[in-house]
Amino acid sequence: MSEANVIAVLIAGGGGRRMWPFATVRPKATLPVGNRPLISLMAERLAAAGFRQVLAVVDEHGGPIRAALVDTGVEVLTERSTGSAEALLAAWLRYPDATAVVVPADALVSMADLEAMREAAQAAEAEATVLIAPMGPEDPNRWIGVEAAGESLTEVVGHPREASWRWSGVCALAPGFRRFVEANPGLLENVPVGGMPAPEADLSSSVALALEKGVPVRALRSQRGFVDLDKPWHILEANRLYAGECFEGVEGVSVAGGATVSDAAEVEGRLIVAEGATVGPRVRIRGDVYVGPGAVVDNGAILQGTVLVGAGARVSDYCQVSQAVVGAKCVVGHGAEFTGVLFTGTYLYHYCEIYGVLGAAVDIGAASVCGTLRFDDGDRTHRVAGAWERPATGANASYLGDYTRTGVNAILMPGVKVGAYSCIGPGVVLYDDVPDRSLVLVKQELERRSWGPEKYGW
């Protein structure tokens, strides 16, 4: 099969209800990974992996995705679908003779895995090839599980009680497989006893149908990290993975034109300084750090572990940033401590201490802190779209949605989530999640007495 007959299809539908509070103002496909919308990053990787034609299928709310893909060469189709099967059929209407390599637009997939899928599609040895990912520490009961024998997929099962591998959503499907996509039953019928599959025309159901009919399906095991951004803590996981990849093959210090690194800065690790960026005096770096175009790291800032600083951001004045991705135009200032992911334009200053994910333009008041260690030394259980779940990572992080702010001295207990467009008032001790568009204030009782010089004998 010629390369011209292989296309890549980014599926960018879905409401993102499990990603709250970060899907209120944006599709999951545009969540930032390494300070870029995920879908634009994946489009770039697909092109680098050798795909000449890349499509994105979006729903009627696809405006932010179109904006993220402008000037990328990706063709965008609009389809009001109920799942990935219907979205793929829309792409096949335009390219009926192509083998489609389907990639969920809300998943971070490695270059190695994308190249392997392209090669499998071109080889045309099977009507269907699927990429399967290790279940790892995730709860199988929250995912679509798969079983494989060697390179053959043997079963697709919805939310099993035990599984070592899971459905990634990445698959290469030849034109002849269309009959199973068109015959998608609308839900994954193979579930454990007592299971309750939700109606959705997902491609996993089409692959399960093909297996039921005796059609061989090839399984490729993911060779590198794979992250499905399904819930808030997966933002931490994806950014941590991406940040580590940024330093593969990098040695020492690299300084672009127009950038400066002060002789009074202490650097122990790998450092990449982009055009126009500044690393000033008294900065202390212990780890691998990228400083984006025009960004400033100055005056006693401490950076530890792997840190990406976005374009135009400022990290300065004796703050401490550890294992973090700092968004473009963010400010992490005097005495602030941060670990996690900051979206664009977020502001931390004056002795705050935050671990977690903060959405766009979040304003953290002076001396606001988040707890990370419970008295029982355990992890918080989260309510996610109606189900209770204990995350494998990031359970005790704080998650503040876009355009949220706190007053001074706000205290967030481990694992709380705050919805978009919300305010947490001064002195609030927050134990529970807060819905979008909420104002939370302390109600206190004050006692007033007269006082003056007479109390001192005058």
N, C-alpha and C positions, 0 to 999 in steps of 0.2 A: 504494500500500500504506500502511495506517495505521501510525502509530508503535507502536500496541499490538501489532502483529504482528512486531515486531523485538525479539529478546532478545540479550543478551550472555552468552557462555558462557566462563568462565575454566577452562581445562584445567590441572589441578594434579597430574597423575600423574608417573610417572618416578622412578627411583631416585637420580639425581644422581651416578652413579659418577665422571663426569668432573669434578665439582665438589669432589672430595676435596682438602683435609680438612674442608670446611665443610658437607658433607651428611651427616656421621656422626650428628649429633644433631638435624637439622632437615631438612624438605623444602626443595628449592631455592626454592619459592614463598614461603617465609618468610624468605629472606635479607634483611638490612637494606639498604635504599636510603634515604639521608637519614634514618637512625635510625627507619625504619618497616619492618615486614614488607612486602616487595614486593607481595604479593597484596592487602593492604589499601590500599596506594597506588593500585594499578591499579583496584580496586573504586571508590575515590573518583573517579578520573579518568573511569571509565565513566559514573558517575552525573552528573558535571559535563558530560560530552559529550552528555547527553540520553537515555541508556538508562534506561528506567523499570524494566525487569526484568533483574536480573543474577543468573546462576547460577554456582556453582563446582562442578566435578565432581572429586572426590578419590578416592583409593584407600583401602584398609582402614587405611592408616597416616596418615589425614588429621587426626588430633587437633590437631596444632599449627596446621594451616590453619584448622580450625574456631575455635580460640582467637583467631587473628589476625583473623577475620571477625566475631566476636561484636559485636552492635549495629551492624553496617554495613547490615543489610537484605538481604544477599546470601543467597540460598537455596543450601544445600549439599547435593549429591547424592553418594552413595557408590557407586562402580562399580569393580569389579575388572577393569580393562581392560588390553589389551596395546598401547594406543596412542590417539592423539587421535580416530581415527575411531570407535572403540567408545565413547569418552567422550561424543562428540557425540550418538551414537544414544541414549544414556541421557537426555540433555537433551531430545531430540526425542520420546522416549516421554512426557515430561511436557507438552511444548508442541509437539504434532505439526504445527500449522499456522503456526509461527513461522519467519521468516527468522532464522537464527542468525549472529551475528557472533562468531566464535571468536577468543579471545585466549589465547596461552600464558601461564600464571600466573608463569612464570619469565622473562618478557621485560619490559623497560621500553619502553613505547610512548608516544609524545607525544600530548598532547591534540589537536593538529592532525590527526594520523593517525587517531585514534579517531573524531573528528567526521567526517572524510572517509569512513570505513568505514560509519558510521551513515547518512550521506546516501546512499551507494551502495546500502545495504540497503533503504532506504525507496524509492529510485527504482525498484528492481526491474527494471533494464534488462538484467541478465544473471543467469543461474542461479547463477553464482559470480563473486565478485570477490576478488582476493587482493592483499595488501599486500606489495610486494617492497622489500627494503632493499639499499643499496649494499654490495658486497663489501668495498670499502675495502681496508685493509692485510691483511685476513684471508686465510688460505690457502684457496682454493676447494676443495681436496681434503679439507677438514674440514667442509664444509657441503653442504646441498642447494642446488644452483644453479638459476637460472631464466633464461629468455630471453624478451624481450618486444619486440614491434614496435608502437610507439605505445602505445595503451592495451590492446593484446591480448597476452595471455600465449601464447607459442608453444611453450615446452618446459619441463619439469621434469626435472632430471637429478641423480642422486645423486653427490655428491663428485666433481665434474668437475675436470679438470686446469686449465681456464681458465674463468672466468665473471666478469662485471661485477656481477651481481645475485644475491641469494640469497633463498631461501624464508624468510619471517618467521614463518610459522605463523598469522598473522592473516588471516582470510578471512571473507567474508560469503556464506553458502550458503542459497539459497532452499529451501523444502520439496521442490520438484521435483528437487533435486540429491541427495536421499536415496538414490536408486537407486545412485549411484556410491559413496556412503559404505557402504551395505550390501554392495556388491560389492567392497569394498577387497581387493586381492590379498594383503595381509599383508606386502608388502615393496615397495620402489621398484625396479621392474624395469629402468628406463631408467638405466643406468650406463655409464661408459666401458669399453672393452674391458679386461678384467682386473680390473674393479671387483668388490667383494664386498659387496653390500647385506645388512644385518642384518635378520632378520625383525622387523617392527614394523608394526602397522596404523595408519600415520600418514596424516593427511589429504592430505599431498603425493602419496601414491599414488593417492588417489581423484581428485584434480585431474588427475594425469597420465593416468589412465584416461579421464576426460572429454575431455581433449584428443585422445587417441587415437581416440575415437569421433566427433570432429568438433564437439564442443560448445564454443561460444565461451566463453572465460574472460577477464574483464576484469582488467587489471593496474593497480594504483595504486602509484606510486612514493612511498616514504616522503619526507615533506617536512621532517622534523626528525630528531633523533638517535634511533636504535633500537639497543638492546643486548639480545642474547640471553644471559642469564646461564648459560653452559654450563660455564665453567672458572673457576678462582679469580681470574685477572686480570680477568675481566669484572666482578667486584665493584668493583674500582678504577674501571673504565671507567664503569659505571652510576652510581656515586656522584659521580664527577667531573661527569658530564653533569647529574645532578639538582641538584647544588650550584650549578652555573652558572645553571640555570633559576630558582633561588630568588630571584635578584636582578634578574630582568627587570622593568623598570618602577620599580625602587627607586632613590631618590635620597637622598643625605645620610645622616643618622643618625636612626633611629626608636627611641624608647624607650617601652616599654609601662608601664602603671601598676604601681607598686611596684618598678620596676627603677631602678637607679642607674648612672651613668657618672661616674667621677671626673674632676674638672677637670685632674688630673695625668696622665690617660691621653692618649697621642698617637694620633690616629686620622687616617689618610690613606686614604680609601676609603669604601665604604658599610658601614653598621653597623646591624644589627637586634638589639635587646635585648628579649627576651620578658619576660613578667610575672615579677616577683620575682628576676630575674637581676641580677648585679653585674659591672661592669667597674671594677676598682680602680686605684689609683695605680701609676704606672711601667709600665703596660701599653702596648705599642707595637703598633699595628695598621697593616699595609701591605697593603691588599686589601679583599675583601668578606667580612664576618664576620657570622654569625648566632650569637647566644648564647641557648640554649634556656631554658625556664622554670626558675627556681631555680638555674641554673648560675652558677659563679663563675669569672671570669677576673681574676687579681689578681697583684700584687707582681712586676712585671717580666716577665710573660709576653710573648713575641713571637709574633705571629700574622701569617703572610704568605700572600698569594694568597687563594684562596677556601677558607674554613673554616666548617664547621658544628659547633657545640658542643652536645651533647645535653642534655636535661633533667637537672638535678642533678649535672652533671659539674663537675670542678674542674680548671682549667688555670692553673698558678701557678708562682711561685718561679723565675723566670728560665729557664723552659723555652722551647723553640722549636717551634711547630707550623706546618707549611707544607702547603698544598694537601691538606686533610684533612677527614674526617668523624669526629668524636669522639663515641662512643656515650654514651647516658645512663649516669649514675653512674660514668663513668670518672674516673680521676685521672692527669693528666700533670703531674708535679711537678718538683722541683728538678733543673735541668740536663738534663732529658730533651729529646731531639730526635725529632720524629715527622713522617712524611709517609705518608698512606695512609688506611686505614679501620680504626677500632676498633669492635668490637661492644660490647654492654652490659657495664659493670662491669669493664673491663680497667684495669690498673694499671701505669704506667711512672714510674720514679723514679730519682734518683741517677745522672745522667750516662749514661744509656743512649741509644743512637742506632739508631732503627728505621725502616725503610721497608717498607711492605707492608700485609697484612691480618692482623689479630689477632682471633680469635674471642672468644666471651663469657668473661668472668672470667679472662682470661689475665694471669699475673703475670710481669712481666719483671724479672729480678734486676738489682741494681746493676751498672753498667758493662757491661752486655750490649750488643753491637753487631751489626749485620748489614752485610755487605759489599754494595756495589752496583756496583763497577767491577772488572772482571776484568783480568788482566794483558794479555790479548789484545784488550781494549776491545770484546769481543763480547758477545752475549746468550746466556744459558744455554738449553740445550735441555732440555725437560721431558718426563718420562714421564707420559702421561695415558691411563689406562685401556688400557694395553698398547701405545700408539703414542707415538713420539717427536714432539715438536712444539716449535717455537720461536715463542713468542707475539709478536704485533705490539706489545704494550705490557705492561709489568710483568714482563718475563722475569727481571729480576734482583732483583725484590722478594722479601721473605720472607713465607711464608704459614704462620701458626701456628693450628692448629685450636682448637676450644673447650676450655676447662678445661685449658689447657696452662700450664706454667711453666718458667722458666729459673732456674738458679742464678746467682751473681755471676760476672761476667767471661766469660759464654758468648759465643762468636763464631759467627755464622751466615754461611756463605759465600753469594755471590749466588744467589738463586733457590731456596733450600732450602724444603721443605715439611715441617711437623711435624704428625703426626696428633693427633686429639683425645685427651684424657686422658693426655698424655705429659709427661715431665720431661726437660729437657736440663740436665745437672749443671754445677756450677761448673767453669770453665776448659775446657769442651769446645770444640773447634774443629770445627764440623759442616759436612761437605762434601756429605752425601747426605741424601735424604729419610728420614724416620723414620715408621714405621707408627703407627696408633692404639695407645694403651695401652702405650707403651714408656717405659723409663727408660734414659737414656744417661749413663754416667759415665766420667770419665777414669781410666785405669789407668796409674799412674806408678810409677817406681822411685825410691826415696829412699835416700840414703847418709847414715848417721849417724856422727859422730865425737865423742869427748869434747872438752870445751872448758872453759876456766875461767881464773882469775887467773894460773895458772902459765904460760899462753901469753904473758903480758906481763911475765914475770920476777919475779912475786911468789912 
